[in-house]
Amino acid sequence: MMYRIRLILFAIVAALAVSAPVACPTVLVSARAIQSQSDARRITRPVSKPYTGDLSIFEDPERDEKLQINRVMDVLKIKDGSSVADIGA
């Protein structure tokens, strides 16, 4: 299970590294203009504080069994060596 988590995290980092924009003056000016427009339209909302409690609940040896991770991987047809991203809140 830990191997799969590491593989997923590696895939996310690799995808972000590949998709990083190349610095170019024209692109930077355009990016700044877009950023200032999005700042003007930004909606601010109150947010909750991040969880700072004990994370050991995620280290339960029976967690994989309870979550049926292998079954989920089979149903989604995700095989060893596949690149996946877990995007969620």
N, C-alpha and C positions, 0 to 999 in steps of 0.2 A: 504494500500500500504506500509506504513512504517513497518507494521508487517512482510510483505513478504521480505522486504529489510533486516530487522533484522534477519529473519530466514535464509536467504541466507548467510549473513555474519557469523552467528553462525555456519552454516553448513561448510563453508570454514575453519573457525578457528578450528572446531572440527576435520575436515579431516586432517588438517596440524598437529594437536597435536597427532593424532593417528599414522600418518605416520612418525613422528620424529624418526630418527635413535637412537638406543641404543648405548651408549658409550662402546666400546670394543677396546683394544689396537690394535688388528689385523685389525679391521675395520677402525680405525683411521689412521693407517699407509697406508692402501690401499686407503683411501679417500684422504690423502695428496698426494699420488703418482698420483692419477687421477686428482686432482686439479692442480698439477704442469704441467701435460701434457696438460690440457685444457687451462691453462694460456699461454703456449707456442703457442697454436693454436688460441688464442682469436683474434678476429678482432675488432679493435677499429674504431668507426665511430663518427662523430659529432652528437650530439643529441640536440633537442630543449629544451628550458627552460620550466619547468612546469608552467601551467597556474596559475596565482596568482590573477586573477580578481575576480569579484563578482560572487559567486555561487548561488545567490538567484534565478537565472533563473530556477534552479531545484526544487524550492519550490512553483511554480505556482500551485494554487489549481486545475486548469483545465488540468494540465500536464497528469495525469492518463487517463483522457478522450481522450486527443489528441493522446496519444501513444497506446491507446486501450489495456492496459495491461491485463485486464480481458479476452479479446478475445484471446490474445497471449497465456495466461496461459491455456485457454480451448483448443486451437488448438494443443498446445504441450502436452496436457493431464497431466498437472502438477496440482495436487490436494493439498489441505491443508494437511500439515504434510509431504509433499514430501521433499527430500533433493536434492538441486540443487546447481550448481556452475556457476557463470557468469564469464567466462574467456575471456578476450578481452582487447584490447588496448584502 
